[in-house]
Amino acid sequence: MLVDRPESFGGVRRTSSHDTGSPAKLRRTRVAAGAAVALAIGIAFAALHTGESRAREQLEQRFQGRVEIAVPFIRAYVMDILERERLVAEERFTAKKSPRSDFDSIVSALGLEAAVIVSGRGTLVMVHPHREELVGHDIAAEYEHLRTALERGSAVSNVVGSAAAGTPIVAFASRYRHDANEWRVFSGAFNVGKSPLGPFLRNLVPIRGTSSDLIDETGNIVASARWSGPGGISLTTLDPALASAVAGAQSGSYRDGANERVFVVSTVADTPWRLVASVDEQALYAPISGTPKALAWLLLVAFSAISILAGAQTVRILEQRAELGKMNQHLDRVARLDALTGVPNRRHLDEELRSLFSGAVRHRQALSVLIIDIDHFKRVNDQHGHGVGDEVLSGMAATMSAVLRREDVFGRWGGEEFLALLPNTGAAGAHLTAERIRHAAAAWRLALDGTSIAATVSIGGATLRCVDDQALVVTRADNALYTAKEHGRNRVVFDSADLFDDEVTPLATAV
């Protein structure tokens, strides 16, 4: 009988290679298995932690992005206000108009609570509500936004006291051309919190417990989603913990009582304002902290809806800018018309003269200038009053312009004088046109109290010569007009020579 037994060599026991049940091997196997399990747990935990961190970062970025999207809208709103004020000021508050009588009504129509007009030297010209004792006071020395507007064209203020009553206001100042020698500033103020910015801030972020505040550089509230009381309150008074947090950082977190909150600060360009928004951490991170999936989806839909709303608001701003462009074009056309007669004014005539003169010289074409004066117009004003004089100016302007061609330029040069520019027209043709104007004017009548008023015109003309500059050809026409008046009025006197004639001999012929 054969018996299996271990073999011994030199006192050392040798085991078979198939013996796997030794305690050492089992310990190594358990250690390796434990390490694998621990590694798997660690990888899973790291993956979960990384996913949660990434999700938190994404929620924070969405919150910050929503605030940053709002800032261009606020700036566009401010720029539109400044542009509207500038256009109104250039239309209604220039040297040719007297806004004192209707300043208050214009300010009220714009929805402003307070307003001032400041001269180029910084002194107060007009104020609403009116306080006569303030007129002439150096107000720009007291208000930085007025000094900035005089230097740079426009400015928005911090929360400051109004000039008339001292009540807290936010002002929008725009520089405009008062006359050829002076710039002035029109500054209007209103409650920004009651403007479209109020509801915009209240709906800035669709998370419960969010606060949105627009503050100036001193920390005073300009507009707020949670404050609608009287102006002048500071963020320190409204929310001390948040005010302390934003004093030294643009974003981060802070403790407000028992709650941790996240905040973001974004500066509104071209203003002294900052948009400050904060949200409770639990509300911000609710989608990844055990919040039901339905609520997480609801928050996602809400964020999407707000993004769509932001896009719609952006489209609306672009549409408003397009409308503003149309308004600017309309105001530009209005600014080129004489308010009394409806024909082009001196500004438009100067621009047309420069253009026609340049084209005539460049292309060696004829250009004639007529200066037309209503004879004895002062007698009409003295005998019948300025109201009748205005009717005579309007009627004569319409009558004379009807005689001209479509390509001719006609307008009021100043007072009772009118100017006609006749492109591609030499001396002979211009003389015939002047006679047609004179006859048409002499045939015109204004019915008045059973009688009629007639008027005549004197006309001076000149045709461009090769030695003329823009001013000289007008001067020659004006000199010819003076000659027409000296020789009895109701006549045409022409000073002309052949265009680009090297031998220039001024001609003065009374007809």
BELHU-V27553 format. One record per backbone hydrogen bond with DSSP energy under -1.0 kcal/mol. NH is the residue of the N-H (numbers start at 1). CO is the residue of the C=O. Records with the same first field share a line. If there is no record, write none. Layout:
BEGIN
NH=CO, CO
END
This chain:
BEGIN
9=12
12=9
14=7
19=16
26=22
27=23
28=24
29=25
30=26
31=27
32=28
33=29
34=30
35=31
36=32
37=33
38=34
39=35
40=36
41=37
42=38
43=39
44=40
45=41
46=42
47=43
48=44
49=45
50=46
51=47
52=48
53=49
54=50
55=51
56=52
57=53
58=54
59=55
60=56
61=57
62=58
63=59
64=60
65=61
66=62
67=63
68=64
69=65
70=66
71=67
74=70
75=71
76=72
77=73
78=74
79=75
80=76
81=77
82=78
83=79
84=80
85=81
86=82
87=83
88=84
89=85
90=86
91=87
92=88
93=89
95=178
97=94
103=99
106=102
107=103
108=104
109=105
110=106
111=108
112=107
113=189
114=189
115=128
116=187
117=126
118=185
119=123
122=119
124=137
125=117
126=117
128=115
134=131
135=132
136=124
137=134
139=137
140=122
142=139
143=139
147=143
148=144
149=145
150=146
151=147
152=148
153=149
155=173
157=171
160=169
162=167
166=162
169=160
172=188
173=155
174=186
175=153
176=184
178=182
179=182
184=176
185=118
186=174
187=116
188=172
189=114
190=170
194=191
195=192
198=195
200=196
201=197
202=198
203=199
204=201
207=205
210=207
211=278
213=276
214=223
215=274
216=220
219=216
221=233
222=214
223=214
225=212
235=219
238=234
239=235
243=239
244=240
245=241
246=242
252=263
254=261
256=259
259=256
261=254
262=279
263=252
264=277
265=250
266=275
268=273
271=268
274=215
275=266
276=213
277=264
278=211
279=262
281=260
284=280
285=281
288=285
289=286
291=286
296=292
297=293
298=294
299=295
300=296
301=297
302=298
303=299
304=300
305=301
306=302
307=303
308=304
309=305
310=306
311=307
312=308
313=309
314=310
315=311
316=312
317=313
318=314
319=315
320=316
321=317
322=318
323=319
324=320
325=321
326=322
327=323
328=324
329=325
330=326
331=327
332=328
333=329
334=330
335=331
337=334
338=343
342=338
345=336
349=345
350=346
351=347
352=348
353=349
354=350
355=351
356=352
357=353
358=354
359=355
360=356
361=357
362=358
363=359
365=360
368=422
369=462
370=420
371=460
372=418
373=458
374=416
375=456
381=377
382=378
383=379
384=380
385=381
389=385
390=386
391=387
392=388
393=389
394=390
395=391
396=392
397=393
398=394
399=395
400=396
401=397
402=398
403=400
409=421
411=419
412=344
413=417
414=417
417=414
418=372
419=411
420=370
421=409
422=368
424=366
430=426
431=427
432=428
433=429
434=430
435=431
436=432
437=433
438=434
439=435
440=436
441=437
442=438
443=439
446=453
448=451
451=448
453=446
458=373
459=491
460=371
461=493
462=369
464=367
468=465
473=469
474=470
475=471
476=472
477=473
478=474
479=475
480=476
481=477
482=478
483=479
484=480
485=481
486=482
487=483
488=485
489=484
493=459
494=509
495=461
501=498
504=502
509=494
511=492
END
